[in-house]
């Protein structure tokens, strides 16, 4: 939430330069407040777990947030309980037809990263939805494969396969210290990664509309933004709960797949020991910062987007 101070206070201009949310008394008295509308397109194979992970983070602020879940009508999910999607998720095509507008939008990862985008069975529908967000959503948060899909659709940024799966918890640096998304962040923070592909960094860096906000030499690009934070691309999984990487690791082992022990996750790299969570605080901080950024920038009347 913003702080209300006098515009004449010496700290006012300095705080604005650091992009700390401040407002004068006049603005505070005129400010209209309403719940934020946020839609989640949940494409993850762990449907119920992902719902909990995202809602836990989006619910940790004083803001009122109205959540809607959307599904791809062109795809039949086999990972949700029978009837769950039909009961709780609206078809994406329906909200586009109705012209619904949102303050925030979240597009998750999906287990399709080894496929070319055009070979994903719901790609045409998702591409139409990505186009729709550009005009009907104030800020869209893309996660993992969702980030790769958004960068490809909006900017033609290709993805490429990694030599082996990037799997574990990795340190990331902050390039844009005064970005609203990194308010309160340490210079280095940890975040889970679990992917076989990456967006081409050279292509991202060459696109003047994009800013690489966070990256690391080992894990590559982590967070990219465009349009002053109205597009946010996160290549990893800050939303993961303590045992998500553990479940992925044991699932792949059970399938006989070649999988390394997730890096920097189990104490001493020993899968027989319980993992230590070292990213939870920054996960909450990032999602709170994003929601606050949405709250400060979105118009009261979404029809004016």
C-alpha positions as CSV (number, residue, x, y, z in Angstrom):
1,X,0.0,0.0,0.0
2,X,1.3,3.5,-0.6
3,X,2.3,5.9,2.1
4,X,0.6,9.3,2.3
5,X,3.0,12.2,3.0
6,X,3.2,15.9,2.2
7,X,4.5,16.7,-1.2
8,X,6.7,19.3,0.3
9,X,8.6,16.8,2.5
10,X,12.3,16.6,1.4
11,X,12.0,12.8,1.2
12,X,9.1,12.9,-1.2
13,X,11.2,13.4,-4.4
14,X,13.9,11.0,-3.3
15,X,11.3,8.3,-2.6
16,X,9.7,8.9,-6.0
17,X,13.1,8.5,-7.7
18,X,13.4,5.1,-5.9
19,X,9.9,4.3,-7.1
20,X,8.6,3.9,-3.6
21,X,4.8,4.3,-3.6
22,X,4.0,7.7,-2.1
23,X,1.0,10.0,-2.6
24,X,0.0,13.4,-1.4
25,X,-3.0,14.1,0.8
26,X,-5.0,15.5,-2.2
27,X,-4.5,12.4,-4.3
28,X,-5.4,10.1,-1.4
29,X,-8.7,12.0,-0.8
30,X,-9.6,11.6,-4.5
31,X,-8.5,8.0,-4.9
32,X,-11.1,5.5,-5.9
33,X,-10.5,2.0,-4.5
34,X,-12.0,-1.3,-5.6
35,X,-11.0,-5.0,-5.6
36,X,-8.4,-6.0,-8.2
37,X,-9.6,-8.4,-10.9
38,X,-6.9,-11.1,-11.5
39,X,-7.3,-14.1,-13.8
40,X,-5.2,-17.2,-13.7
41,X,-4.6,-19.5,-16.7
42,X,-3.5,-22.7,-14.9
43,X,-1.7,-24.9,-17.5
44,X,0.3,-26.9,-15.0
45,X,-0.1,-30.7,-14.7
46,X,-0.4,-30.3,-10.9
47,X,-3.7,-28.4,-11.1
48,X,-4.7,-28.3,-7.5
49,X,-1.2,-27.8,-6.1
50,X,-0.6,-24.8,-8.5
51,X,-3.9,-23.3,-7.4
52,X,-2.9,-23.4,-3.8
53,X,0.6,-22.1,-4.5
54,X,-0.5,-19.1,-6.4
55,X,-3.5,-18.2,-4.1
56,X,-1.2,-18.4,-1.1
57,X,1.0,-15.8,-2.6
58,X,-1.7,-13.6,-4.1
59,X,-3.6,-13.6,-0.8
60,X,-0.7,-12.3,1.3
61,X,-1.4,-8.5,1.0
62,X,-4.0,-6.1,2.4
63,X,-5.5,-5.7,-1.1
64,X,-8.8,-7.2,-2.0
65,X,-8.2,-9.5,-5.0
66,X,-11.0,-11.1,-7.0
67,X,-9.6,-14.3,-8.6
68,X,-11.0,-16.0,-11.8
69,X,-9.6,-19.2,-13.2
70,X,-9.5,-19.8,-17.0
71,X,-9.0,-23.0,-19.0
72,X,-8.2,-23.8,-22.6
73,X,-11.4,-25.0,-24.3
74,X,-9.3,-26.7,-27.0
75,X,-7.5,-28.9,-24.5
76,X,-8.8,-31.8,-22.4
77,X,-6.9,-31.9,-19.1
78,X,-6.2,-35.3,-17.5
79,X,-4.7,-33.9,-14.4
80,X,-7.6,-32.3,-12.5
81,X,-10.3,-34.1,-10.6
82,X,-13.4,-34.9,-12.7
83,X,-15.6,-31.9,-13.1
84,X,-13.2,-29.5,-11.3
85,X,-12.3,-27.4,-14.4
86,X,-15.9,-27.3,-15.6
87,X,-17.0,-26.1,-12.1
88,X,-14.3,-23.6,-11.3
89,X,-12.7,-22.5,-14.6
90,X,-14.3,-20.4,-17.3
91,X,-13.3,-21.1,-20.9
92,X,-10.8,-18.5,-22.1
93,X,-12.7,-18.1,-25.4
94,X,-15.8,-17.1,-23.4
95,X,-14.1,-14.3,-21.5
96,X,-12.6,-13.0,-24.8
97,X,-16.0,-13.1,-26.5
98,X,-17.5,-11.1,-23.6
99,X,-14.7,-8.6,-23.6
100,X,-13.8,-9.1,-20.0
101,X,-10.9,-6.9,-18.7
102,X,-8.6,-7.5,-15.8
103,X,-6.1,-5.6,-13.7
104,X,-3.8,-8.6,-13.5
105,X,-3.3,-11.9,-15.4
106,X,-1.2,-14.9,-14.6
107,X,-0.2,-17.5,-17.2
108,X,1.5,-20.5,-15.7
109,X,4.0,-23.0,-17.0
110,X,3.0,-26.2,-18.9
111,X,4.6,-29.6,-19.5
112,X,4.9,-29.0,-23.2
113,X,8.3,-27.1,-23.5
114,X,9.9,-29.7,-25.7
115,X,7.3,-29.2,-28.3
116,X,7.5,-26.4,-30.9
117,X,4.9,-23.8,-29.8
118,X,2.7,-24.4,-32.9
119,X,2.5,-28.2,-32.1
120,X,0.9,-27.6,-28.7
121,X,-2.7,-28.6,-29.1
122,X,-4.1,-25.4,-27.6
123,X,-1.5,-23.0,-29.1
124,X,-3.9,-21.1,-31.4
125,X,-6.3,-20.5,-28.4
126,X,-3.4,-19.4,-26.1
127,X,-1.9,-17.2,-28.8
128,X,-5.3,-15.5,-29.2
129,X,-5.4,-15.1,-25.4
130,X,-1.9,-13.6,-25.3
131,X,-3.0,-11.1,-28.0
132,X,-6.1,-10.3,-26.0
133,X,-4.1,-9.5,-22.8
134,X,-2.2,-6.8,-24.6
135,X,-5.4,-4.6,-24.9
136,X,-7.5,-5.9,-22.0
137,X,-5.1,-6.5,-19.1
138,X,-3.1,-3.9,-17.2
139,X,-0.3,-6.3,-16.2
140,X,0.3,-9.9,-17.2
141,X,2.6,-12.2,-15.3
142,X,4.0,-15.1,-17.4
143,X,5.6,-18.0,-15.6
144,X,8.2,-20.6,-17.0
145,X,6.8,-22.0,-20.3
146,X,4.2,-19.3,-20.1
147,X,7.0,-16.8,-20.2
148,X,8.6,-18.5,-23.2
149,X,5.2,-18.5,-24.9
150,X,4.6,-14.8,-24.2
151,X,8.1,-13.8,-25.4
152,X,7.6,-15.8,-28.6
153,X,4.1,-14.5,-29.4
154,X,4.7,-10.9,-28.6
155,X,8.4,-10.5,-29.8
156,X,9.3,-13.6,-31.8
157,X,11.9,-14.7,-29.2
158,X,12.7,-18.3,-29.9
159,X,13.3,-21.0,-27.3
160,X,16.1,-23.5,-27.4
161,X,16.8,-26.8,-25.7
162,X,19.3,-26.9,-22.8
163,X,22.0,-29.6,-22.7
164,X,20.3,-31.0,-19.6
165,X,17.4,-30.0,-17.4
166,X,17.9,-26.9,-15.3
167,X,16.7,-28.3,-12.0
168,X,17.1,-27.0,-8.5
169,X,17.3,-23.8,-6.5
170,X,19.6,-21.1,-8.0
171,X,20.9,-17.7,-6.9
172,X,19.8,-14.8,-9.1
173,X,20.9,-11.2,-9.2
174,X,19.0,-7.9,-9.5
175,X,19.9,-5.8,-12.5
176,X,17.3,-3.0,-12.0
177,X,17.6,-2.1,-8.3
178,X,14.8,0.5,-8.3
179,X,12.3,-1.6,-10.2
180,X,9.0,-1.8,-8.3
181,X,9.1,-5.6,-8.6
182,X,12.3,-5.8,-6.5
183,X,11.4,-3.5,-3.7
184,X,13.0,-4.9,-0.6
185,X,15.0,-7.6,-2.4
186,X,18.5,-8.6,-1.5
187,X,21.2,-8.2,-4.1
188,X,21.1,-11.9,-4.5
189,X,18.1,-14.2,-4.0
190,X,17.2,-17.8,-4.5
191,X,14.5,-19.2,-6.7
192,X,13.5,-22.7,-8.0
193,X,14.0,-23.6,-11.7
194,X,12.7,-26.7,-13.5
195,X,12.9,-26.6,-17.3
196,X,14.5,-28.2,-20.4
197,X,14.5,-25.1,-22.5
198,X,15.3,-21.4,-22.4
199,X,14.4,-18.2,-24.3
200,X,17.3,-16.9,-26.4
201,X,19.1,-14.3,-24.3
202,X,20.7,-12.5,-27.3
203,X,17.3,-12.1,-28.9
204,X,15.9,-10.8,-25.6
205,X,18.7,-8.3,-25.1
206,X,18.4,-7.1,-28.7
207,X,14.8,-6.3,-28.3
208,X,14.6,-2.6,-27.2
209,X,11.1,-3.1,-25.7
210,X,12.4,-5.7,-23.2
211,X,14.4,-5.2,-20.0
212,X,16.3,-8.0,-18.3
213,X,15.5,-7.3,-14.7
214,X,17.2,-10.4,-13.1
215,X,19.6,-13.1,-14.3
216,X,22.5,-15.3,-13.3
217,X,25.3,-16.9,-15.2
218,X,24.3,-20.4,-14.2
219,X,20.6,-20.2,-14.7
220,X,20.4,-17.5,-17.3
221,X,17.6,-15.0,-17.6
222,X,15.1,-15.0,-14.7
223,X,12.8,-12.0,-15.0
224,X,12.2,-9.8,-18.0
225,X,9.7,-6.9,-18.3
226,X,8.2,-4.7,-20.9
227,X,5.9,-1.7,-21.0
228,X,6.9,-0.5,-17.6
229,X,6.0,-3.7,-15.9
230,X,2.7,-4.3,-17.8
231,X,4.3,-7.5,-19.2
232,X,6.4,-9.6,-16.7
233,X,8.2,-12.8,-17.7
234,X,9.5,-15.1,-15.0
235,X,11.4,-18.2,-16.2
236,X,11.4,-20.0,-12.9
237,X,9.0,-21.0,-10.2
238,X,9.0,-18.7,-7.2
239,X,5.5,-20.1,-6.4
240,X,6.8,-23.6,-5.7
241,X,6.1,-25.0,-2.3
242,X,8.8,-26.9,-0.2
243,X,8.2,-30.3,-1.8
244,X,7.4,-29.5,-5.4
245,X,11.0,-30.2,-6.7
246,X,11.1,-33.3,-4.5
247,X,7.9,-34.6,-6.1
248,X,9.2,-33.9,-9.6
249,X,12.5,-35.6,-8.8
250,X,10.8,-38.8,-7.5
251,X,8.2,-38.8,-10.3
252,X,11.0,-38.8,-12.9
253,X,12.9,-41.5,-11.1
254,X,9.8,-43.7,-11.0
255,X,9.5,-43.3,-14.7
256,X,13.1,-44.3,-15.3
257,X,14.0,-40.9,-16.7
258,X,17.5,-39.6,-16.5
259,X,17.3,-36.9,-13.8
260,X,19.9,-35.2,-11.6
261,X,19.3,-34.5,-8.0
262,X,17.9,-31.0,-7.8
263,X,20.8,-28.6,-7.1
264,X,21.0,-26.6,-3.9
265,X,17.9,-28.2,-2.6
266,X,18.5,-31.2,-0.2
267,X,21.0,-30.7,2.6
268,X,24.4,-31.9,1.3
269,X,22.6,-33.0,-1.9
270,X,21.2,-36.0,-0.1
271,X,17.6,-36.8,-1.3
272,X,17.0,-38.9,1.8
273,X,16.9,-35.6,3.9
274,X,14.1,-33.1,3.9
275,X,14.8,-30.0,1.6
276,X,15.4,-26.6,3.1
277,X,13.3,-23.8,1.8
278,X,15.3,-20.7,1.0
279,X,13.1,-18.8,-1.4
280,X,9.8,-18.4,0.4
281,X,10.4,-14.9,1.7
282,X,11.3,-13.5,-1.8
283,X,8.4,-15.4,-3.4
284,X,6.0,-13.6,-1.1
285,X,7.8,-10.3,-1.6
286,X,7.8,-10.6,-5.4
287,X,4.1,-11.4,-5.7
288,X,3.2,-8.6,-3.2
289,X,5.3,-6.2,-5.2
290,X,3.6,-7.2,-8.4
291,X,0.1,-6.8,-6.9
292,X,1.1,-3.4,-5.5
293,X,2.5,-2.4,-8.9
294,X,-0.8,-3.4,-10.5
295,X,-2.8,-1.6,-7.8
296,X,-0.9,1.6,-8.3
297,X,-1.1,1.7,-12.1
298,X,-4.3,0.1,-13.1
299,X,-7.2,2.5,-13.9
300,X,-10.2,2.6,-11.7
301,X,-12.4,2.1,-14.8
302,X,-11.0,-0.9,-16.7
303,X,-12.9,0.3,-19.8
304,X,-10.2,3.0,-20.2
305,X,-7.3,0.4,-20.6
